[in-house]
Amino acid sequence: MIDKELNFTIYDPKNFSKDGPAGCNKCAGIISELLVQTLAVEGINLPDSVVWKGINSYQLHTTKGSVSIATPSFENTIAAVYRGGGPKGIIGEHKESFDDFLLGQAVKEGAAHISVKIEGIEYKNGKPVLFSQGGEIEQADLVVGAVGVNSAKMGIFLDMGFGYEEPRTVKAAIAELSFDEEIITEHFGNSVHLFLLPIKSLKFAAMIPKETYVTLCILGHDLNANSVKDFLDYPVVREVLPKSLSYKFRCRCLPKMNVKAPKIPYADRVVMCGDAGSTRLFKDGLGAAYIMGKAAANTAVLHGVSKQDFQEHYYPVYKNIIVDNQFGSYLYFLADLYKNYGLLTRWMLQIVQEEQSDPEDPKRLSSVLWNMFTGNERFKNIFATAVSLPMRFDLWKAFAKTLVRRR
Ligand SMILES: Cc1cc2nc3c(=O)[nH]c(=O)nc-3n(C[C@H](O)[C@H](O)[C@H](O)COP(=O)(O)OP(=O)(O)OC[C@H]3O[C@@H](n4cnc5c(N)ncnc54)[C@H](O)[C@@H]3O)c2cc1C
């Protein structure tokens, strides 16, 4: 029992029940298996009204063929959601946005939600004071900066002068393709379609089915307004899309994605969380936001809100994600090699196909790919499996087979 009275106010001007850009937080909307389970442990079970599709497999597409990787748990444990109301015109009575649902949960637990944008923060008598619409609105004991990286108002924390710098970001691309619901069920099923293609600017791309839409998410470097069209024209992608059926574009955007955390994420009575702080590289940003939010809350409630408290109790968790991302960079480097060199692509595909067709196989490479692209496991652990002796043995065995076949 903690003998403290806590009052929370969430300031966010966005109306998440709105469809189109007004309610959207620019994300592919995959809630990892790990986050679905962690939320359930907290007593937050995602209702059917929030989940647009339960995902039970990934279809991996390459220039050398495709393979299906099933969830190791045989359940639809990954949830595909919309952060806002979804593409323009889609929101109906039967569905709810993920962010709206979470905000509702927070309000139910006693938090207040005030729909305003914070336009400035200044210290007065040692406490941060929030400004909006030209006036002072609250003096707080603690300000949590969970403003993401896509807001024009990130500068308010830079202006506070405690050494916070904006995270380094890259531009990603998202588009919503509309199809008939039967087409999506028949053609995309309950699978995320993942593309590892030898395109220089592309890390990977994913198509996520959600009733009458497929969310296309492209991650890489130097993406621009043409990236979506160029990607959709790529032969492997055209093969995957339903033939002779046209799709309609609804929303399209080029959101920023955090790829490097700022060095100083806290000061006295201020802490930065989520994408404005440290997040997982190209993966499970929502899971990382949960971890950092919890670490900040634990620090504030159990220890205090001074810079020293955050240094001792928040920073180790923050740094942990940064270190883990180092392993993530090595894994993405390896994935780049495998997608860019045909022989390696074929080799990877062959191993996964064999693993998936044998129920007794330990499925090492499948689990490396599954965990990497679902964000279900820490990069460090995936890396350990990827370089383990049995994994290397599997790779050499497949390599030898490929050479014999080529002969
Ligand atoms: C293309 C792309 C695809 C992604 N796909 C996934 C995915 O499938 N799964 C996943 O887990 N992660 C994904 N992510 C990452 C994920 O979107 C982020 O990690 C996550 O949204 C971070 O949450 P956040 O609360 O820190 O920031 P955000 O979700 O950006 O939320 C910030 C909130 O702060 C509010 N705000 C901003 N400034 C102010 C202000 N001055 N005053 C008041 N309110 C303010 C905004 O209105 C907004 O609601 C993806 C990211 C990108 C770019």
The ligand as a MOL file (V3000), in Angstrom:
LIG
                    3D

  0  0  0     0  0            999 V3000
M  V30 BEGIN CTAB
M  V30 COUNTS 53 58 0 0 0
M  V30 BEGIN ATOM
M  V30 1 C 5.4420 4.0020 -39.7950 0
M  V30 2 C 5.4040 3.5580 -38.3790 0
M  V30 3 C 4.8050 2.3580 -38.0570 0
M  V30 4 C 4.7940 1.9290 -36.7390 0
M  V30 5 N 4.1710 0.7530 -36.4470 0
M  V30 6 C 4.1470 0.3070 -35.1820 0
M  V30 7 C 3.4620 -0.9020 -34.8640 0
M  V30 8 O 2.8630 -1.5430 -35.7170 0
M  V30 9 N 3.4910 -1.3280 -33.5750 0
M  V30 10 C 4.1320 -0.6290 -32.5930 0
M  V30 11 O 4.1490 -1.0930 -31.4470 0
M  V30 12 N 4.7510 0.5340 -32.8600 0
M  V30 13 C 4.7620 1.0190 -34.1210 0
M  V30 14 N 5.3530 2.2210 -34.4010 0
M  V30 15 C 5.9490 2.9740 -33.3140 0
M  V30 16 C 4.8350 3.6550 -32.5020 0
M  V30 17 O 3.9790 4.3740 -33.3480 0
M  V30 18 C 5.4330 4.6000 -31.4780 0
M  V30 19 O 6.4990 3.9720 -30.8130 0
M  V30 20 C 4.3930 5.0280 -30.4500 0
M  V30 21 O 3.3350 5.6620 -31.0910 0
M  V30 22 C 5.0280 5.9570 -29.4260 0
M  V30 23 O 4.0370 6.4200 -28.5620 0
M  V30 24 P 4.1500 7.8510 -27.9050 0
M  V30 25 O 2.9980 7.9540 -26.9650 0
M  V30 26 O 5.5160 8.0660 -27.3930 0
M  V30 27 O 3.9840 8.8850 -29.1060 0
M  V30 28 P 2.7330 9.1250 -30.0580 0
M  V30 29 O 2.0020 7.8520 -30.3080 0
M  V30 30 O 3.2680 9.8780 -31.2220 0
M  V30 31 O 1.7610 10.0470 -29.2120 0
M  V30 32 C 2.1100 11.3310 -28.8370 0
M  V30 33 C 0.8530 12.0290 -28.3700 0
M  V30 34 O 1.2340 13.2680 -27.7820 0
M  V30 35 C 0.3130 14.2650 -28.2110 0
M  V30 36 N 1.0530 15.5410 -28.1700 0
M  V30 37 C 2.1340 15.8820 -28.8770 0
M  V30 38 N 2.5260 17.1280 -28.5590 0
M  V30 39 C 1.6640 17.5610 -27.6120 0
M  V30 40 C 1.5370 18.7770 -26.8770 0
M  V30 41 N 2.3890 19.7740 -27.0650 0
M  V30 42 N 0.5240 18.9060 -25.9910 0
M  V30 43 C -0.3540 17.8690 -25.7850 0
M  V30 44 N -0.2850 16.6980 -26.4530 0
M  V30 45 C 0.7070 16.5520 -27.3530 0
M  V30 46 C -0.0750 13.8590 -29.6190 0
M  V30 47 O -1.3580 14.4270 -29.9510 0
M  V30 48 C -0.1110 12.3500 -29.5080 0
M  V30 49 O -1.3880 11.8630 -29.1920 0
M  V30 50 C 5.3810 2.6990 -35.7160 0
M  V30 51 C 5.9480 3.9270 -36.0250 0
M  V30 52 C 5.9570 4.3660 -37.3550 0
M  V30 53 C 6.5650 5.6970 -37.6840 0
M  V30 END ATOM
M  V30 BEGIN BOND
M  V30 1 1 1 2
M  V30 2 1 2 3
M  V30 3 2 2 52
M  V30 4 2 3 4
M  V30 5 1 4 5
M  V30 6 1 4 50
M  V30 7 2 5 6
M  V30 8 1 6 7
M  V30 9 1 6 13
M  V30 10 2 7 8
M  V30 11 1 7 9
M  V30 12 1 9 10
M  V30 13 2 10 11
M  V30 14 1 10 12
M  V30 15 2 12 13
M  V30 16 1 13 14
M  V30 17 1 14 15
M  V30 18 1 14 50
M  V30 19 1 15 16
M  V30 20 1 16 17
M  V30 21 1 16 18
M  V30 22 1 18 19
M  V30 23 1 18 20
M  V30 24 1 20 21
M  V30 25 1 20 22
M  V30 26 1 22 23
M  V30 27 1 23 24
M  V30 28 2 24 25
M  V30 29 1 24 26
M  V30 30 1 24 27
M  V30 31 1 27 28
M  V30 32 2 28 29
M  V30 33 1 28 30
M  V30 34 1 28 31
M  V30 35 1 31 32
M  V30 36 1 32 33
M  V30 37 1 33 34
M  V30 38 1 33 48
M  V30 39 1 34 35
M  V30 40 1 35 36
M  V30 41 1 35 46
M  V30 42 1 36 37
M  V30 43 1 36 45
M  V30 44 2 37 38
M  V30 45 1 38 39
M  V30 46 1 39 40
M  V30 47 2 39 45
M  V30 48 1 40 41
M  V30 49 2 40 42
M  V30 50 1 42 43
M  V30 51 2 43 44
M  V30 52 1 44 45
M  V30 53 1 46 47
M  V30 54 1 46 48
M  V30 55 1 48 49
M  V30 56 2 50 51
M  V30 57 1 51 52
M  V30 58 1 52 53
M  V30 END BOND
M  V30 END CTAB
M  END
